[in-house]
């Protein structure tokens, strides 16, 4: 049983290597022929970049929070507004 699983892994690895080689060869030939944007990403990068605040803005927000605090208790996590 161990030998069959090992053989299956070896065969799968060979076919994956063969298919990726063919894909790379095809894309390389398309690039050399001058086709526009032949490579399409398989996984799309949908990361949204957040704008970071300047340290001065963070400090000013903290000072505002301190000065504008009216003594009301803060809401606990998960508590409805």
TORGU-646207 format. One record per residue: residue in one letter; residue number from 1; x, y, z of N, C-alpha, C in turn. Coordinates in Angstrom, 2 decimals, decimal comma, padded with zeros to 5 digits, m for minus. Layout:
# residues N
<"A" NUM <X Y Z> <X Y Z> <X Y Z>>
...
***
This chain:
# residues 81
<"X" 1 <000,82 m001,19 000,00> <000,00 000,00 000,00> <000,87 001,25 000,00>>
<"X" 2 <001,94 001,23 000,76> <002,85 002,37 000,79> <003,47 002,62 m000,58>>
<"X" 3 <003,79 001,57 m001,29> <004,41 001,71 m002,61> <003,43 002,31 m003,61>>
<"X" 4 <002,16 001,96 m003,52> <001,18 002,50 m004,47> <000,94 004,00 m004,22>>
<"X" 5 <000,90 004,39 m002,97> <000,71 005,81 m002,65> <001,93 006,61 m003,11>>
<"X" 6 <003,11 006,07 m002,87> <004,33 006,73 m003,32> <004,36 006,86 m004,83>>
<"X" 7 <003,98 005,78 m005,53> <003,95 005,82 m006,99> <002,93 006,84 m007,49>>
<"X" 8 <001,79 006,94 m006,83> <000,77 007,91 m007,22> <001,30 009,33 m007,03>>
<"X" 9 <002,01 009,60 m005,93> <002,60 010,91 m005,71> <003,63 011,25 m006,78>>
<"X" 10 <004,46 010,27 m007,14> <005,49 010,49 m008,16> <004,85 010,79 m009,50>>
<"X" 11 <003,81 010,05 m009,86> <003,12 010,28 m011,14> <002,44 011,65 m011,14>>
<"X" 12 <001,79 011,99 m010,03> <001,13 013,29 m009,95> <002,15 014,43 m010,04>>
<"X" 13 <003,29 014,28 m009,38> <004,33 015,31 m009,43> <004,87 015,45 m010,85>>
<"X" 14 <005,04 014,33 m011,54> <005,53 014,38 m012,92> <004,55 015,13 m013,81>>
<"X" 15 <003,26 014,81 m013,71> <002,28 015,48 m014,56> <002,15 016,96 m014,22>>
<"X" 16 <002,22 017,31 m012,95> <002,15 018,73 m012,59> <003,36 019,48 m013,15>>
<"X" 17 <004,52 018,89 m013,04> <005,72 019,51 m013,61> <005,63 019,64 m015,12>>
<"X" 18 <005,13 018,60 m015,77> <004,98 018,61 m017,22> <003,99 019,68 m017,66>>
<"X" 19 <002,85 019,79 m016,96> <001,84 020,78 m017,33> <002,33 022,21 m017,09>>
<"X" 20 <003,03 022,43 m015,99> <003,54 023,78 m015,74> <004,64 024,14 m016,73>>
<"X" 21 <005,44 023,16 m017,15> <006,47 023,42 m018,16> <005,81 023,83 m019,47>>
<"X" 22 <004,76 023,12 m019,87> <004,06 023,44 m021,12> <003,44 024,83 m021,05>>
<"X" 23 <002,84 025,17 m019,91> <002,22 026,48 m019,74> <003,28 027,58 m019,83>>
<"X" 24 <004,41 027,38 m019,17> <005,49 028,36 m019,21> <006,07 028,51 m020,61>>
<"X" 25 <006,22 027,40 m021,32> <006,73 027,44 m022,69> <005,77 028,20 m023,60>>
<"X" 26 <004,50 027,94 m023,45> <003,48 028,62 m024,26> <003,49 030,12 m023,98>>
<"X" 27 <003,54 030,52 m022,72> <003,56 031,93 m022,36> <004,85 032,59 m022,83>>
<"X" 28 <005,97 031,88 m022,73> <007,24 032,42 m023,20> <007,24 032,67 m024,70>>
<"X" 29 <006,68 031,74 m025,45> <006,58 031,94 m026,89> <005,66 033,10 m027,24>>
<"X" 30 <004,57 033,26 m026,50> <003,67 034,39 m026,74> <004,36 035,72 m026,47>>
<"X" 31 <005,18 035,76 m025,42> <005,91 036,99 m025,11> <006,91 037,29 m026,22>>
<"X" 32 <007,61 036,26 m026,69> <008,61 036,49 m027,74> <007,95 036,90 m029,06>>
<"X" 33 <006,71 036,51 m029,28> <005,99 036,92 m030,49> <005,43 038,33 m030,35>>
<"X" 34 <005,46 038,87 m029,15> <005,03 040,24 m028,93> <003,56 040,38 m028,62>>
<"X" 35 <002,90 039,30 m028,25> <001,48 039,41 m027,88> <001,36 040,20 m026,59>>
<"X" 36 <000,30 041,02 m026,51> <000,11 041,87 m025,35> <m000,47 041,10 m024,17>>
<"X" 37 <000,16 041,24 m023,02> <m000,30 040,68 m021,75> <m000,78 039,23 m021,87>>
<"X" 38 <000,10 038,33 m022,27> <m000,33 036,94 m022,41> <m000,53 036,22 m021,08>>
<"X" 39 <000,12 036,71 m020,04> <000,05 036,03 m018,75> <m001,08 036,63 m017,93>>
<"X" 40 <m002,02 035,80 m017,53> <m003,12 036,23 m016,67> <m002,95 035,57 m015,30>>
<"X" 41 <m003,01 036,33 m014,24> <m002,84 035,72 m012,92> <m004,00 034,77 m012,59>>
<"X" 42 <m003,67 033,66 m011,99> <m004,68 032,68 m011,60> <m005,40 033,18 m010,35>>
<"X" 43 <m004,63 033,71 m009,41> <m005,21 034,22 m008,17> <m005,17 035,74 m008,23>>
<"X" 44 <m006,32 036,34 m008,12> <m006,40 037,80 m008,16> <m006,03 038,36 m006,79>>
<"X" 45 <m005,31 039,45 m006,78> <m004,91 040,10 m005,54> <m005,92 041,20 m005,24>>
<"X" 46 <m006,83 040,95 m004,33> <m007,89 041,89 m004,01> <m007,64 042,59 m002,68>>
<"X" 47 <m006,41 042,93 m002,43> <m006,07 043,57 m001,17> <m006,38 045,06 m001,30>>
<"X" 48 <m007,12 045,58 m000,36> <m007,43 047,00 m000,34> <m006,40 047,68 000,55>>
<"X" 49 <m005,74 048,66 m000,02> <m004,71 049,37 000,75> <m005,39 050,45 001,57>>
<"X" 50 <m005,13 050,42 002,86> <m005,70 051,41 003,76> <m004,72 052,56 003,90>>
<"X" 51 <m005,27 053,74 003,98> <m004,42 054,90 004,17> <m004,05 055,00 005,64>>
<"X" 52 <m002,77 055,14 005,88> <m002,33 055,23 007,27> <m002,34 056,70 007,69>>
<"X" 53 <m002,62 056,88 008,96> <m002,65 058,24 009,49> <m001,24 058,66 009,88>>
<"X" 54 <m001,01 059,94 009,78> <000,27 060,48 010,22> <000,31 060,46 011,75>>
<"X" 55 <001,48 060,33 012,33> <001,56 060,32 013,80> <000,96 061,58 014,44>>
<"X" 56 <001,09 062,71 013,75> <000,53 063,95 014,30> <m001,00 063,85 014,37>>
<"X" 57 <m001,60 063,25 013,33> <m003,06 063,10 013,32> <m003,54 062,19 014,45>>
<"X" 58 <m002,78 061,12 014,70> <m003,14 060,19 015,77> <m003,07 060,89 017,12>>
<"X" 59 <m002,01 061,69 017,32> <m001,85 062,40 018,58> <m002,97 063,42 018,75>>
<"X" 60 <m003,29 064,16 017,68> <m004,36 065,16 017,77> <m005,71 064,51 018,05>>
<"X" 61 <m005,97 063,32 017,46> <m007,21 062,60 017,73> <m007,28 062,20 019,20>>
<"X" 62 <m006,16 061,76 019,76> <m006,13 061,40 021,18> <m006,38 062,59 022,07>>
<"X" 63 <m005,78 063,73 021,74> <m006,00 064,94 022,54> <m007,46 065,37 022,46>>
<"X" 64 <m008,05 065,31 021,26> <m009,47 065,64 021,09> <m010,34 064,74 021,94>>
<"X" 65 <m010,03 063,43 021,94> <m010,80 062,48 022,73> <m010,73 062,80 024,21>>
<"X" 66 <m009,54 063,17 024,68> <m009,38 063,51 026,10> <m010,16 064,77 026,45>>
<"X" 67 <m010,05 065,80 025,61> <m010,69 067,08 025,91> <m012,21 067,03 025,76>>
<"X" 68 <m012,72 066,19 024,86> <m014,15 066,15 024,61> <m014,88 065,08 025,42>>
<"X" 69 <m014,16 064,36 026,29> <m014,80 063,32 027,09> <m015,73 063,97 028,10>>
<"X" 70 <m017,00 063,49 028,13> <m018,00 064,11 029,00> <m018,35 063,27 030,23>>
<"X" 71 <m017,63 062,22 030,47> <m017,84 061,43 031,68> <m018,79 060,27 031,52>>
<"X" 72 <m019,39 060,08 030,35> <m020,30 058,96 030,17> <m019,49 057,67 030,08>>
<"X" 73 <m020,04 056,57 030,64> <m019,29 055,32 030,59> <m019,19 054,80 029,15>>
<"X" 74 <m018,10 054,14 028,87> <m017,89 053,59 027,54> <m018,71 052,32 027,39>>
<"X" 75 <m019,11 052,03 026,15> <m019,87 050,81 025,87> <m018,91 049,63 025,87>>
<"X" 76 <m019,39 048,48 026,35> <m018,58 047,28 026,36> <m018,63 046,64 024,97>>
<"X" 77 <m017,66 045,80 024,68> <m017,57 045,13 023,39> <m018,80 044,24 023,21>>
<"X" 78 <m019,44 044,37 022,05> <m020,62 043,56 021,74> <m021,92 044,15 022,21>>
<"X" 79 <m021,86 045,27 022,90> <m023,07 045,91 023,41> <m023,69 046,76 022,30>>
<"X" 80 <m024,99 046,72 022,17> <m025,68 047,49 021,14> <m025,58 048,97 021,41>>
<"X" 81 <m025,63 049,74 020,35> <m025,53 051,21 020,49> <m026,82 051,80 020,98>>
***
